[in-house]
C-alpha cells in the first residue's frame, strides 16, 4: 500500500513506473556530448565521450568536466535542466592545440583585430590578448637578449675604467645607463662601483664665519621688518624668508649659535605682537579718534584677546592723550 501511494505521489502509475527500472542517474543527460570549441571542425557536434563528474564543495551540485579529442576541456555546474544547457560553458580549463592554431591564424595571418578574433572564438578580448603571445614571446626573448647585451656592455665599461665612479661611467654612456636604470634598477645598483661618499661637504663649511655672516643678515632683516609701514610679527619663518635662508635656519640652527641667540631674543609671541600692534594703532589715531571700538577694529583683535586686554588698552589711550596734551602745552 505504501508503494502504491508513493507511485501516485510521483505522478506515475503501476504501468508507467517500470520505465524507470535500472535507470542510471545522469544529471547531464546521455552522451556523447557536444564539443564547444569554435575553432574545431566538429564544433557543436556530439563527439565527447570523456567526462568526469564531481560534486561542488560549496553548493553540493554536480560538476562535469568534458575533454574533447581536439584538446578543448571545459566544465559546467549542473544538473542540465533544458536542452540549451548542453551548449553552456562554465569554465574553460584548456583551449588545446586546435584552438591556439586558429587563434594564430586569425591574429597573425588574417590580421584580424583582437576584438574580432575574440568574437569568432567566442571568448573575451583579454583572453585573445593573453594567448596570442607566440609572437609576443619572440619579442620578449629578443628584448631579454638585448638587455643581456646592455648589461654586458655596462660590465665591460667597468672593466675598462676601474677607477671611475658610477656617476663618471654614466657620463660616458648616459643612454645605456638610463636603459638599465629603467629596465633593471636593482641589477644596476648591485653591479656599479661603490666608491663611497666623499667626506661630508658640510665639514668644509666654516660654521663660525657662516654664523657671523647670517647674523648680520638676520639683524638687517629684523630692522627691515620693524621699519615696515604696518607692524609685522617677527618670527623665524619671516626672518628666513626675508633673507632667503629659511631652510638653513630651520635645519642648521644649532650650528649657528650667535644667530640663534639673537633670533630668540627678537621673535615675538602672539600676545607680544598684539600689544605692539595696539600701541601702533593708538599712535596712528588722532586724539579725537581714540575710542575702543576703532582701536579694536584697526588692530584686528579677537574677542578673547580684546576682553583680556581691555583695561590695558584704556590705560594706553589715557597715556597717549596725556602725552598729546603735554606736547601741545609745551
Secondary structure, DSSP 4 states (H G I P E B T S, - for coil): -HHHHHHHHTT--TTTGGGGTTPPP-TT-SSSEE---TTSTTTTSEEE-EEEEEE-TTT--EEEEEE-TTS-EEEEES---SGGGGG--SEEEE-HHHHHHHHHIIIIIS---HHHHHHHHTS-HHHHHHH--HHHHHHHHHHHHHHHHHHHHHHHHHHHTTT--HHHHHHH-HHHHHHHHHH-HHHHHHTS----PPSPGGGGS-HHHHHHHHHHHHHHHHHHHHTSSS-----HHHHHHHHT-HHHHHHSGGG-HHHHHHHHHH---HHHHHHHHHHHHHHHS-GGG--HHHHHHHHT--HHHHHHHHHHHHHHHHHHHHHHHHHHH-
